[in-house]
Amino acid sequence: MPKRTVASRPALLSPVLLSLLLLAVSFCSFTALCVLQRAPMSDLLVYRAEGAAASHGGDLYGFTVTEWRLPATYPPFAAILFVPATWLPVPALKAAFLAGNALLLAGLVTLSARLAARPLPLPLLCACTALALWLEPVFQTLLFGQVNLAVACLALWDLTRPPGARAKGLALGVAAGIKLTPAVFVVYVFLRGRKREAATAAAGFAGTVLLGALLLPSASTDYWTRRLYETGRVGKAWIVDNQSLRGLVARVLGDSTPGLAWALPAALAAVVGLSLAARARREGHGVLLAAFTALLVCPISWTHHWVWCVPLLAVLLAEGRTRTAALVALVFTARTMWLVPHEGDLDLELPWWQQPLAAAYPLLALGLIGSYDSMISRQIDSTEQTGKLACLSRRFRSERR
């Protein structure tokens, strides 16, 4: 009997050891790549500058840093959160951010599994985290030192909490206070009829605005009355880095300011996407529809904003839609937008056959929303047909009597 127990241990431990080895190799490879390419983690340097401006009373929206002259673009509340970034020298800060994002990626994978109602054992969690690192949005998030994983985890943690959980919705409001796009989930929970949760989220967001106004009154006035509406401040909306509907339309038309040609389709996408999210039978579908709708209609959605591909893959795999999941994984790893000419203004001069390569993410999102719309329509038609058949059956029975 003892011999059998001892012999069984390597078999039990091997999946864990293999998954941990895969995870270690994946992150060591990424770290080596960052060191060899001397990755500047430029967005992290912006956050550090924001924290310095907030703590020392500088002009939060008047500076630019790095060789790309990047400005601050987040609300004042975010700058307050970035103050601790000034306490470390840059090399140590980069290492801390890299390690933190690695943990957040594991957290996002765990929360994605919870959204899909499929808890992950440790070996599978490690393996999925190791592979998710190489999805382009996740890879870019770590490379730039972005906060996308933190914001996504905050929002998804709140959305996957049990109904009626204490202060459910508060984390959504805080996430929106850091980076405005998660505010779409406040609208989403309201449309789903969870008005108390939506009110809590709105109160949480209002609290972040109030805290920013109290601690950084000048910066708050500047941001909410002026900087918020300067979309050009964030970057050039027509370059391939922007995977929103606006970027797609600008490149197709060869026009850097598409105006109504973008605004009208974006408004239609917002109405359709949020309507489908509100009617979704499964919470996972509703959350994903809301997330991808926000990414589509936002004026600028950089490639690293699309970290919501992780929960999308989790839901698809949990539902047994392996082929669709494989296609989605291919789209988010192929990096086709970086294969087309994108130096200077070449983004506006792409031939027709390069347009799909330059807009892989929004086209995928439009396809997913369109397919879900068709599925809802088929379900409605099926329900109506079932109702008619039941009515005819009852009538037939009554006539026979």
C-alpha positions in Angstrom: 0.0 0.0 0.0 2.7 2.6 0.8 4.5 1.7 -2.5 1.3 2.6 -4.4 1.0 5.9 -2.7 4.7 6.9 -3.3 4.5 5.8 -6.9 1.3 7.9 -7.5 2.9 11.2 -6.3 5.0 12.0 -9.4 1.9 11.4 -11.6 -0.1 13.8 -9.4 2.6 16.4 -9.3 3.6 16.4 -12.9 0.7 18.5 -14.3 1.4 21.1 -11.6 5.2 21.1 -12.2 4.7 21.2 -16.0 2.3 24.1 -15.8 4.6 26.0 -13.4 7.5 25.4 -15.8 5.5 26.6 -18.7 4.5 29.7 -16.7 8.1 30.4 -15.7 9.4 29.9 -19.3 6.7 32.2 -20.7 7.4 35.1 -18.3 11.2 34.7 -18.4 11.0 34.8 -22.2 8.9 38.0 -22.1 11.3 39.6 -19.5 14.3 38.7 -21.6 12.6 40.2 -24.7 11.9 43.4 -22.8 15.5 43.7 -21.6 17.0 42.9 -25.1 14.7 45.5 -26.8 15.1 48.0 -23.9 11.4 48.4 -23.6 10.8 51.9 -22.3 7.4 51.2 -20.7 6.4 54.6 -21.8 2.9 54.7 -20.3 4.4 53.8 -16.9 6.6 56.9 -17.1 3.5 59.0 -17.8 1.8 57.6 -14.7 4.9 58.4 -12.7 4.9 61.9 -14.0 1.2 62.2 -13.1 1.9 61.1 -9.6 4.7 63.6 -9.3 2.5 66.4 -10.5 -0.3 65.4 -8.1 2.1 65.2 -5.1 4.1 68.4 -5.9 1.4 70.6 -7.2 2.5 70.6 -10.8 0.4 71.2 -13.9 -1.2 67.8 -14.3 -2.3 68.3 -17.9 0.4 70.7 -19.0 3.4 68.3 -19.2 4.6 65.8 -21.8 7.2 63.0 -21.2 9.3 60.5 -23.1 10.6 61.0 -26.6 7.0 60.6 -27.9 5.9 63.6 -25.8 3.0 61.8 -24.1 0.6 63.8 -21.9 -1.6 62.8 -19.0 -5.1 61.7 -20.2 -6.8 60.1 -17.2 -9.0 61.8 -14.6 -7.3 63.5 -11.6 -8.4 60.6 -9.3 -6.0 58.3 -11.3 -3.1 60.7 -10.7 -3.7 60.5 -7.0 -3.4 56.7 -7.2 -0.2 57.0 -9.2 1.6 59.0 -6.4 3.3 55.8 -4.9 4.9 55.4 -8.3 7.2 58.3 -7.4 8.6 56.5 -4.4 10.7 54.0 -6.4 13.5 54.6 -8.9 12.5 53.9 -12.5 14.2 50.4 -12.8 12.6 49.2 -9.6 9.3 50.7 -10.6 9.4 48.8 -14.0 10.2 45.5 -12.3 7.4 46.1 -9.8 4.9 46.9 -12.5 5.9 43.9 -14.6 5.5 41.6 -11.6 2.2 43.2 -10.6 0.8 42.9 -14.1 1.8 39.2 -14.2 -0.2 38.6 -11.0 -3.1 40.7 -12.4 -3.1 38.5 -15.6 -3.5 35.4 -13.4 -6.3 37.3 -11.6 -8.0 38.1 -14.9 -7.8 34.5 -16.0 -9.3 33.4 -12.7 -12.1 36.0 -13.0 -12.7 35.0 -16.6 -13.2 31.4 -15.6 -15.6 32.6 -12.9 -17.5 34.6 -15.6 -17.7 31.4 -17.6 -18.8 29.4 -14.5 -15.9 27.1 -14.9 -13.4 27.4 -11.9 -9.8 26.5 -12.9 -7.5 24.1 -11.1 -4.0 25.3 -10.4 -2.3 23.6 -13.4 -4.8 24.9 -15.9 -4.7 28.4 -14.3 -0.9 28.5 -14.7 -1.0 27.1 -18.3 -3.7 29.6 -19.4 -1.9 32.5 -17.8 1.3 31.5 -19.6 -0.4 31.4 -22.9 -2.5 34.5 -22.4 0.6 36.5 -22.0 1.3 36.2 -25.7 -2.1 37.6 -26.8 -1.3 40.9 -28.4 -3.4 43.1 -26.1 -1.9 41.5 -23.0 1.6 41.6 -24.4 1.3 45.3 -25.2 -0.2 46.1 -21.8 2.9 44.6 -20.1 5.3 46.1 -22.7 3.9 49.7 -22.2 3.4 49.4 -18.4 -0.3 49.9 -18.8 -3.1 49.6 -16.2 -5.6 47.8 -18.4 -5.4 44.5 -16.5 -6.0 46.3 -13.2 -9.0 48.1 -14.5 -10.4 45.0 -16.1 -9.9 42.9 -13.0 -11.6 45.6 -10.8 -14.6 45.7 -13.1 -14.9 41.9 -13.7 -14.4 41.1 -10.0 -17.4 43.3 -9.2 -19.5 42.0 -12.1 -18.9 38.4 -11.0 -19.8 38.9 -7.4 -23.0 37.2 -6.1 -26.2 39.1 -6.5 -26.9 41.2 -3.5 -23.3 41.2 -2.3 -22.4 44.1 0.0 -21.5 47.3 -1.9 -21.8 45.5 -5.3 -21.2 48.1 -8.0 -18.8 50.2 -6.0 -15.7 48.7 -7.7 -17.3 49.5 -11.1 -17.6 53.1 -10.1 -13.9 53.2 -9.0 -12.8 51.6 -12.2 -14.7 54.2 -14.2 -13.0 56.9 -12.1 -9.6 55.6 -13.1 -10.3 55.1 -16.8 -13.7 56.3 -18.1 -14.5 53.4 -20.4 -15.7 51.1 -17.6 -18.6 53.4 -17.1 -20.3 51.4 -19.9 -20.9 48.7 -17.2 -22.8 51.1 -15.1 -25.2 51.6 -18.0 -25.2 47.8 -18.5 -26.2 46.9 -15.0 -28.9 49.6 -15.1 -30.4 48.2 -18.3 -30.3 44.7 -16.8 -32.7 46.0 -14.1 -30.1 46.0 -11.3 -30.8 49.6 -10.3 -29.4 49.4 -6.8 -26.1 48.1 -8.2 -26.1 50.9 -10.9 -26.8 53.5 -8.2 -23.9 52.2 -6.1 -21.6 52.3 -9.1 -22.7 55.9 -9.9 -22.0 56.9 -6.3 -18.6 55.3 -6.4 -17.7 57.2 -9.6 -19.0 60.4 -8.1 -16.8 59.8 -5.1 -13.7 59.6 -7.3 -14.6 62.8 -9.0 -15.2 64.5 -5.6 -11.9 63.2 -4.2 -10.1 64.5 -7.2 -11.8 67.9 -6.9 -10.9 68.2 -3.2 -7.2 67.2 -3.6 -6.6 68.6 -7.1 -9.2 71.3 -7.6 -7.4 73.1 -10.5 -6.6 69.9 -12.4 -10.2 68.7 -11.9 -11.6 71.9 -13.4 -9.2 71.7 -16.2 -10.0 68.0 -17.0 -13.8 68.0 -16.7 -14.3 71.3 -18.6 -11.6 71.1 -21.2 -9.2 68.1 -21.5 -11.9 65.4 -21.5 -13.1 66.6 -24.9 -9.7 66.9 -26.6 -9.6 63.4 -28.2 -6.6 64.4 -30.3 -4.7 64.8 -27.0 -4.9 61.0 -26.5 -3.3 60.3 -29.9 -3.9 60.1 -33.7 -7.3 58.4 -34.1 -6.6 57.1 -37.6 -3.4 55.1 -37.0 -3.6 51.3 -36.9 -2.9 51.3 -33.2 -6.5 52.5 -32.8 -8.8 49.5 -33.1 -12.1 51.4 -32.6 -14.8 51.9 -35.1 -13.5 55.5 -35.6 -10.1 54.2 -36.6 -11.6 51.7 -39.0 -13.8 54.3 -40.7 -10.9 56.9 -40.9 -8.6 54.4 -42.6 -11.2 53.1 -45.0 -12.2 56.6 -46.1 -8.6 57.9 -46.0 -9.9 60.8 -43.9 -8.4 61.7 -40.5 -11.6 63.3 -39.4 -14.5 61.2 -40.6 -17.2 63.1 -38.6 -20.7 61.8 -39.1 -19.4 58.9 -41.2 -18.0 57.5 -37.9 -20.5 59.0 -35.4 -23.6 57.5 -36.9 -22.3 53.9 -37.1 -20.9 54.3 -33.6 -24.3 55.4 -32.3 -26.0 52.5 -34.0 -23.4 50.1 -32.7 -23.9 51.5 -29.1 -27.7 51.1 -29.3 -27.5 47.6 -30.8 -24.7 46.3 -28.6 -26.1 47.6 -25.3 -29.6 46.4 -26.3 -28.3 42.9 -26.9 -26.3 43.0 -23.6 -29.4 44.0 -21.7 -31.4 41.0 -23.2 -28.6 38.4 -23.0 -29.7 35.3 -21.2 -26.3 34.6 -19.8 -24.4 37.1 -17.6 -21.2 36.2 -19.4 -22.6 37.1 -22.8 -24.0 40.4 -21.5 -20.7 41.5 -19.9 -18.8 40.7 -23.1 -21.3 42.4 -25.3 -21.1 45.6 -23.1 -17.2 45.5 -23.1 -16.8 45.0 -26.8 -19.5 47.7 -27.6 -17.5 50.1 -25.5 -14.3 49.3 -27.3 -16.0 49.7 -30.6 -17.7 53.1 -30.0 -14.9 54.7 -28.0 -13.1 57.3 -30.1 -9.8 55.6 -29.4 -9.3 52.0 -28.4 -5.6 51.2 -28.6 -4.8 47.5 -29.2 -3.8 47.0 -25.6 -7.3 48.1 -24.5 -8.6 44.8 -25.9 -7.6 42.7 -22.9 -11.2 41.6 -22.7 -10.2 39.0 -25.3 -9.2 36.9 -22.2 -12.8 36.5 -20.8 -14.1 36.1 -24.3 -11.9 33.1 -24.9 -12.8 31.7 -21.5 -16.6 31.9 -22.2 -16.2 30.4 -25.7 -14.1 27.5 -24.4 -16.5 26.9 -21.5 -19.4 26.6 -24.0 -17.5 24.2 -26.1 -17.2 26.5 -29.1 -13.6 25.4 -29.7 -13.4 26.5 -33.4 -14.7 30.0 -32.6 -12.2 30.2 -29.7 -9.4 29.1 -32.0 -10.3 31.8 -34.5 -10.5 34.5 -31.8 -7.1 33.4 -30.4 -5.6 33.5 -33.8 -6.9 37.1 -34.4 -5.5 38.3 -31.1 -2.1 36.7 -31.6 -1.5 37.3 -35.3 -0.8 41.0 -34.9 -1.9 41.8 -38.4 -2.3 45.5 -37.8 1.5 45.7 -37.4 2.1 44.0 -40.7 0.7 46.8 -42.8 2.5 50.1 -43.5 1.9 52.4 -40.6 4.7 55.0 -40.6 3.8 58.6 -40.9 0.4 59.0 -42.6 0.6 55.7 -44.5 -2.3 54.4 -42.3 -4.6 56.5 -44.4 -3.3 55.2 -47.7 -3.8 51.5 -47.2 -5.2 49.5 -50.2 -8.6 47.7 -49.8 -7.0 44.3 -49.2 -5.0 45.6 -46.3 -8.0 47.2 -44.5 -9.2 44.0 -42.8 -5.6 43.4 -41.5 -5.5 46.9 -40.1 -8.9 46.5 -38.3 -8.9 43.0 -37.1 -10.3 43.7 -33.6 -13.3 45.9 -34.5 -14.2 43.6 -37.4 -14.1 40.6 -35.0 -16.3 42.6 -32.4 -18.8 43.5 -35.1 -18.9 39.9 -36.2 -19.6 38.7 -32.6 -22.3 41.3 -32.0 -23.9 40.5 -35.4 -23.8 36.7 -34.7 -25.4 37.3 -31.3 -28.1 39.4 -32.8 -28.9 36.6 -35.2 -29.0 34.1 -32.4 -31.4 36.3 -30.4 -33.6 36.6 -33.5 -33.6 32.9 -34.0 -34.5 32.3 -30.4 -37.4 34.8 -30.7 -38.6 33.2 -33.9 -38.4 29.7 -32.3 -40.3 30.9 -29.3 -43.0 32.4 -31.5 -43.3 29.3 -33.5 -43.5 27.2 -30.4 -46.2 29.5 -29.1 -48.2 29.2 -32.3 -47.9 25.4 -32.3 -49.1 25.2 -28.7 -52.0 27.5 -29.5 -53.0 25.3 -32.5 -52.7 22.2 -30.5 -55.0 23.5 -27.8 -57.5 24.6 -30.4 -57.4 21.2 -32.1 -58.0 19.4 -28.8 -60.9 21.7 -27.9 -62.5 21.2 -31.3 -62.2 17.4 -30.9 -64.0 17.6 -27.6 
